Amino acid sequence: QVQLVESGGGLVQPGGSLRLSCAASGTNFRLYAMGWYRQAPGKQRELVATSSTGGNTNYADSVKGRFTISRDNAKNTVYLQMNSLKPEDTAVYYCNKRFNPHFEPWGQGTLVTVSE
């Protein structure tokens, strides 16, 4: 069974930075395009950043220029560097495959709170 473990979230002031990590086990990680998703309170989960198997990246307009996704296939880990954080970035962040079918179950996520 695949296990996804996200970490690195926390409370940060507006303008601050965080680096999230997602470690995957039980799968050949390098075969899959991966993505970071987030779900804010009362909202649907949204895709914010993707990394292809070759390392090509794409971003939602809301995070473009501020977030950077990267991956280390040898460590089965994907990262999300988040800079210039805004209160609207507050959400639980998850990683998973970019395309369906997603790995099940999803990880527990890591909470990012951007507030004074």
C-alpha positions in Angstrom: 0.0 0.0 0.0 1.2 3.5 -0.9 1.9 5.8 2.0 2.2 9.6 1.6 3.5 11.6 4.6 3.5 15.4 4.3 5.4 17.6 6.7 6.8 21.1 7.1 3.6 23.1 7.7 3.2 25.6 10.5 2.2 29.2 11.5 4.0 31.9 9.5 3.5 35.7 9.1 2.5 37.2 5.8 5.5 37.5 3.6 7.2 34.5 5.2 8.4 31.2 3.8 7.9 27.5 4.4 9.2 24.4 2.8 6.9 21.4 2.7 8.0 17.8 2.1 6.1 14.7 1.0 7.7 11.3 1.4 6.1 8.5 -0.6 6.6 4.8 0.2 5.3 1.6 -1.4 5.5 2.9 -4.9 8.0 3.5 -7.7 7.8 7.2 -7.3 9.7 8.1 -10.4 7.0 6.8 -12.7 4.5 9.4 -11.8 3.9 13.1 -12.3 3.3 14.5 -8.8 1.3 17.4 -7.5 0.8 19.5 -4.4 -2.8 20.2 -3.6 -4.4 22.3 -0.9 -7.8 22.6 0.8 -8.8 25.7 2.6 -11.6 25.6 5.1 -15.0 25.4 3.4 -13.4 25.1 0.0 -12.7 22.3 -2.5 -9.3 20.8 -2.8 -7.3 22.5 -5.5 -4.1 21.7 -7.4 -1.4 24.3 -6.9 1.8 22.9 -8.4 2.9 19.9 -10.5 6.1 18.2 -11.4 6.3 15.8 -14.4 8.5 12.7 -14.3 11.1 14.7 -16.1 10.9 17.6 -13.6 8.9 20.0 -15.7 6.7 22.2 -13.5 3.4 24.0 -13.7 1.7 26.3 -11.2 -1.7 27.7 -10.5 -1.9 31.4 -11.2 -2.5 32.1 -7.6 0.9 30.8 -6.6 3.0 31.4 -9.7 6.2 33.2 -8.9 6.0 32.4 -5.2 5.9 28.6 -5.0 8.5 26.2 -6.4 7.9 22.4 -6.6 10.8 20.0 -6.9 11.4 16.3 -6.5 14.1 13.9 -5.5 13.3 10.6 -7.1 16.1 8.8 -5.2 14.4 9.8 -1.9 10.9 9.3 -3.2 10.2 12.9 -2.0 8.5 15.9 -3.5 9.0 19.4 -2.0 7.1 22.7 -2.1 9.1 25.9 -1.4 6.6 28.6 -0.5 7.7 32.2 -0.4 5.9 35.5 0.0 3.1 33.7 1.8 -0.3 35.4 2.0 -3.3 34.8 4.3 -5.2 33.2 1.4 -2.5 30.5 1.2 -3.8 29.1 4.5 -4.9 25.5 3.9 -4.1 21.9 4.5 -1.5 20.9 1.9 -1.4 17.4 0.4 0.7 15.7 -2.2 -0.5 13.0 -4.6 -0.2 11.9 -8.3 -1.0 14.7 -10.8 -3.4 12.5 -12.7 -6.2 10.1 -11.7 -6.3 7.6 -10.3 -4.7 9.1 -7.3 -2.9 7.1 -4.6 -5.3 6.0 -1.9 -5.5 6.8 0.9 -4.4 10.5 0.7 -1.9 11.5 3.4 -2.9 13.4 6.5 -1.7 16.6 5.0 0.2 19.4 6.6 -1.5 22.6 7.9 -0.1 26.0 6.7 -1.5 29.0 8.5 -0.5 32.5 7.3 -1.5 35.1 9.9 -0.2 38.0 12.0 
